[in-house]
Amino acid sequence: MTDSQNQAAAGTAEGQGPVTIDEDLARHLDNKREELFEKFEIRDAFPPEVIEEAEQRTDGVQEEIQAEIDDRADLRDRTTWTTDPIDAQDFDDAISIERTDEEYILWVHIADVTHYVHPDSNMWAEAIERSNSVYLPAYTIHMLPPMLAETVCSLVPNEDRLAHTVEMHLDPETLTYESIDIYKSVINSDERLTYTQCENRLDDPDAPLHEECSLVYELAEQMHEQRKADGSLVLNPSRDRAHTIIEECMLKANKAVTHELMWSRGVEAMYRVHPQPSPEEWDEALREIQELDGVSIPGGSWDDPRKAVNATLEQAPDRQLRKIQRAVMKVMPRAKYMNDPFGGHHALNFEIYGHFTSPIRRLSDLINHWIVYTNDVPVNLLKLCDRASEKQISAERCEREYKQFLQEVGLDPYAVNNRGLVVVEEEEEEDDGDDEGESGEDTPR
């Protein structure tokens, strides 16, 4: 069996079948990936000692969780659910919501990866080596061993799981933090929703989780509109409700954690810093946008380029959306990880920002979990920031080159990304039959 067969889509997109290829093309893809992994210094296989350690940490899971309950907040009775793409391989975030007369209460529960992966472990050293998961169409290079990431660290439904919870009490009018509490917990997710299922729950008053999904969307939509009004750049104006929920809740949690680290504790952490383009660069982008056929930047929005882009995207013809997005991205500096938040995050218009909600796939989040829990900042934090920034660039370039290669061999990389690959064995010459295949099942920069 080839690697392409082993990595054929973890899940097919709803209502779609897989892309079928023959063995010769599968070998061609395997060879191309190996070439790119060598070029960008991405290592696919895990060392034996890392695999052995991961296997040991997946033994006696439920007994270990039961032993932890007395030392954690027991949130197993609170309604909780995950929402992810249909082909998601792990579930590292879940949400809960409540509304009172005085406030919204939003809980974002993140898999407690550092309970299993800590600085004295082989898996921690390997996570630094990899720094992030790499997502190629129909092929994933994980930051953590899948046997750990997809089991004990995955917030699967109807099983107790260890989590790191960010509890936020929000003013119903201003949506400002009335209080932030970050603590270790035990949760039990009620259900795993895909984005499509979430959309369906929002539309069906009789469906399970309808009220909870509706309430969190009410909050998320307000947070989204407030971000835009404050000057946060929104390059995708047509995002559906399910994506809005997850994006806004994760942004709110990430912002809460890094504000807590900076203002309440004054500690170094892995902050996400996004410099702003120069005034001349912004002028260049806006002029390019203004010259597009059928596009006009609304008057009164030019003072803030981000608001100008947001307003333009909402009114522009669909055929011009990608050109507007490209004009903006062309002048945008690259975001990077730093050990202090100086400069803030320009695209989001956040004074302080960092990552916390994806410790299974990003080194920055894993390290921030450790700092939040122990208040112990790694002595080589700046080096780790540089490492994470560099490896992210390598991952993006690898993904871009692999997608270009797929196009060159006649495959749509976006279709492959959603639907996966199924390799069909070549039939004997005398069969004269047709090949048939069977189907197999992150964020502003």
ZAMI-898224 format. One record per residue (C-alpha): residue in one letter; x, y, z. Coordinates in pm, whole numbers, plus 32768, in hexadecimal, padded with zeros to 4 digits. Layout:
<recs>
AXYZ
...
</recs>
This chain:
<recs>
M800080008000
T808981577FA2
D80968284808B
S7F8583207FB8
Q7EA381FB8005
N7EF0820F8176
Q7EAC8384817A
A7D7A837C8097
A7C8184728125
A7C3084478292
G7AD184B88239
T7A24850E80F6
A796B865680DB
E77F68641810D
G774685E87FCB
Q788B85B47F0B
G795784897EA3
P7AD0845D7E9B
V7BC184AA7D83
T7C3783627CE9
I7D9A83397C66
D7E6782147BE4
E7F9A817D7C87
D809082287B9D
L800C837F7BFB
A8004831B7D69
R817682C57D59
H81B7840D7CA6
L810B84C87DC4
D81CC84037EC9
N8315845C7E21
K82B685CB7E0A
R825F85DA7F7B
E83A985397FDB
E845E86387F02
L83A687587FAA
F83DA86CB8108
E854F86C180C9
K8551881D802F
F849588BD8152
E852B87DF8264
I83DD874C82C7
R83F285FA8369
D82D3850A8334
A831883D78408
F833583F08584
P846C83698636
P8431821A86E9
E846182B38843
V834D83B287FD
I825E82A38785
E82AD81CE88B6
E826C82F389A0
A8123834688F3
E80B381DE8913
Q810181E08A86
R803783208ABA
T7F0482868A1A
D7EF881678B17
G7E02817B8C38
V7D6982BF8BBA
Q7C1E82B58C72
E7CBF824E8DBA
E7DAF83728D9E
I7C9384648D56
Q7BCF83E68E81
A7D0084208F5D
E7D1185888EDF
I7BA885EA8F22
D7BD4865B908B
D7CE387519022
R7C2187E88F00
A7AD888978EBA
D79DC87898E69
L791A880F8D3D
R789786C38CBD
D772D87258CFD
R774988688C38
T76C588588AD3
T77F8885689F6
W7837880B8888
T793E881E8776
T791888A98615
D7A18884F850A
P7A3987FA8399
I79B186A38342
D7B0E861C82FF
A7BAA86A28440
Q7C9B85A684D5
D7C97862C8638
F7BB8870F8705
D7C8287FA87DF
D7B7888FE8835
A7A1588F388BC
I792589FF8931
S78128A398A31
I77308B698A4D
E76408C098B44
R757C8D518B47
T74FD8E028C7D
D745A8F568CA4
E75AC8FE98CFA
E76A28F398C14
Y77098E368B18
I77E18D1E8BA3
L78B88C748A9C
W798C8B448AE9
V7A948ADC89ED
H7B24898A8A4A
I7C74892D89B1
A7D0F87D389BB
D7E0687C78ADD
V7F2887508A07
T803387BB8B01
H7FAD86BA8BF7
Y804285B88B0A
V8150867F8A52
H823C87408B39
P83A087CC8B23
D843D868C8BAC
S839985AF8AA6
N841385338956
M82CC85A988BD
W8315870F892A
A846B87088884
E83CD867B8749
A82BD8787874E
I83CF88908752
E847987E2862E
R833587E68564
S8299892585F7
N814C88F18545
S807C87F68488
V8095880D830F
Y7F5387E0824C
L7F81877780E3
P7E5A870C800C
A7E0485AC8086
Y7F4585928153
T7F91861182B1
I80DE86278367
H807E864184D6
M8136870885DE
L80DA860486E5
P80BD848C86B3
P7F5E8446862A
M7F2D832C8723
L7F3384398833
A7E9E85618778
E7D75849E86F4
T7D2783E58838
V7D67846C8997
C7DA485D1891D
S7C7185D5883D
L7B2C865488D7
V7A5A853C8846
P78EB852B88AF
N786A846289D6
E79C084258A71
D7A6184D98B95
R7B8785AD8B29
L7C85868E8BD5
A7C6B87F88B63
H7CF189548B9B
T7BBF8A348BB6
V7BAC8BA98B71
E7A748C2E8C20
M7A118D8C8BB0
H78FF8E638C45
L78A28F698B41
D77DD90AB8B5A
P76A790788A7E
E76C191D589E7
T7835921789BA
L78A590A789B7
T79CE910B8A8D
Y7A5B90138B87
E79B590388CDA
S7A978F218D52
I7B818E198CC5
D7BCF8CD18D71
I7CBA8BCA8CE0
Y7CC68A7A8D8C
K7CF189028D63
S7BAE88418D38
V7B0B86F98CDC
I7A0187098BCD
N792386188B12
S78BC869289BB
D774E8654896A
E777A864C87F3
R786F867B86D5
L77D8875C85C9
T7859879B846D
Y782F88FB83E3
T770A8886830F
Q766487E08439
C768E89208501
E75E389E383EB
N74C688E683ED
R74A188FE8568
L74838A77854D
D73648A4D8456
D72A6893B8510
P71FD89B08655
D71B8884686B7
A731D87CA868A
P7406877C87AD
L74EF88A08800
H741489918738
E73F38A84885B
E75648A7288B4
C75D78A9E874A
S74E58BBF871C
L755B8C6A885A
V76CB8C4A8809
Y768C8CC386A5
E75D58DF28732
L770C8E4087FF
A78018DEC86E7
E774E8ECB85EC
Q775C8FEE86E0
M78D08FAF871B
H790B8F9F85A5
E785790E7855F
Q7909918E8680
R7A5C911E85FB
K7A0D91AF84A7
A799692F5853F
D7AD8930A8608
G7BA992DF84CD
S7BF4916A84C0
L7C3A90FB835C
V7B398FFD82DD
L7BA78F72818C
N7A928E708175
P79468F2D818C
S786D8DFF8138
R78D88D0E8248
D77B78C3382BB
R77278C2F8419
A77DE8AF88491
H79328B82842E
T78D78CD084CD
I788B8C238616
I79D48B698626
E7AAE8C8685A8
E7A1E8D898695
C7A1D8CA687C7
M7B868C3E878C
L7BF68DA6874F
K7B4A8E108892
A7BF28CF88956
N7D4B8D3488C1
K7D2F8EA6890B
A7CBA8E608A70
V7DE08D7A8AB9
T7EEB8E648A33
H7E518F918AE5
E7E5C8EC68C24
L7FC98E6E8BEB
M80318FD18B96
W7F5D90AD8C79
S7F178FCD8DA6
R80628F138DB4
G81518FE38CE3
V82018EAD8C5F
E82A08E608B14
A81DE8D768A33
M81C98D1D88C4
Y810B8E4D8848
R80938E6F86E1
V810C8FB88651
H8099903B84FF
P8145917B8487
Q8082927183B7
P80D192CE824F
S816494268213
P8071953B81AB
E81039528804C
E80C393B1803A
W7F5B93DC80AD
D7F2A94F17FAA
E7FB094077E9E
A7EBA92F57F02
L7D8F93E27F10
R7DE394777DBC
E7DF7931B7D25
I7CA692C27DBE
Q7C0494087D4C
E7C6F93C57BE4
L7BBD92737BD2
D7A8F92657AF0
G794A928D7BB3
V79FD92DE7CFA
S79EA94237DBA
I7A6F946D7F16
P795495117FDB
G798C967A803E
G79DC96BB81A9
S7A9C957481D6
W7BEE95DC8147
D7C73965A8297
D7C9E94F1830E
P7D14940981F6
R7C8F92D582AB
K7B31936882C0
A7B4F93D58155
V7B9C927080EC
N7A8291E281C1
A798392D48130
T79FC92927FCD
L79ED91197FEF
E7884912A8067
Q781A91E97F2E
A790391607E22
P789690677D17
D78EC8F017D71
R79D28EE67C43
Q7AB78FEF7CDA
L7AD18F6B7E3E
R7C108EA37E07
K7CB98FC67D57
I7C6890AA7E7D
Q7CEC8FA87F72
R7E2B8F7C7EA8
A7E6590F47E98
V7E5591028014
M7F298FCD8056
K8034904D7F67
V80869172804E
M804E90C28199
P818790728265
R819A8F1482EF
A81248ED98452
K82238E3C853B
Y82488DB8869B
M82F98E948797
N83378E86890E
D82898FD38946
P81529061889C
F81EC91AD8836
G814B922486F5
G800C915C8720
H7F5390A7860C
H7F09919A84F1
A7E1690C58425
L7D4390738556
N7D7791CD85EB
F7DC7912B873A
E7EBF91D48822
I7F24908088AF
Y7EEA8F2E880F
G7F728DCD881C
H7F0E8C6487DB
F7E7F8B7388DB
T7D638AB18838
S7E2289B6875E
P7F2F89088830
I7F1087C78766
R7F8C886C8626
R805389A5868C
L818889C38766
S81298B2587D2
D7FE58AAC8870
L80908986891A
I81948A6B89BA
N808F8B6C8A21
H7FCA8A568ACD
W81018A008B94
I81428B6B8BF2
V7FD88BA48C5B
Y7FD78A708D38
T81328A878DD5
N818D8BF88DA7
D82DB8B648D3C
V83648C0C8C04
P845D8B398B3B
V85B88BD48B49
N85D78BAE89CF
L84848C4E8987
L85058D438882
K85AF8C2687C9
L846B8B6287D4
C83AE8C8D8747
D84A18CA18624
R84888B2985EF
A830B8B3085E2
S830A8C5784F1
E84078BB28408
K835A8A618405
Q820D8B0383B9
I82A78BA38285
S83398A52821B
A81E689AA8247
E81338AB38179
R82348A9F8060
C82268925805E
E80AC892D8049
R80B38A2F7F32
E81AF896C7E60
Y80F288257E92
K7FAC88C57E23
Q805889527CEF
F80DC87F77CA4
L7F7F87607CC3
Q7F03885A7BC4
E801F87FE7AD9
V7FB8868E7AE2
G7E4A86E37AA8
L7DBE86D87C0B
D7CF987EE7CB2
P7DAE88247E01
Y7C7788B57EA1
A7BA1878F7E38
V7CAC86A27EB5
N7CC187617FFC
N7B4E872F803D
R7B1585DC7FA2
G7C5B85237FC2
L7D0284247EE2
V7CB382BA7EA5
V7DBB81F07DF0
V7D3580EA7D03
E7E0B7FBE7CAE
E7E557F937B3D
E7D897E797AA8
E7E197D5F79D5
E7E207DA97862
E7D287C997808
D7C1D7D1B78F6
D7BC37E437815
G7B077ED6793C
D7AE6803B79BB
D7B9A80A37AFA
E7AAF80D57C1E
G7AF981767D6C
E7A4D816E7EBA
S7A3382A07F90
G7AEC82B480D8
E7AA1839081F4
D7D6A8B1684AF
T7D378C9C846F
P7DAB8DE683FF
R7F238DF783D6
</recs>
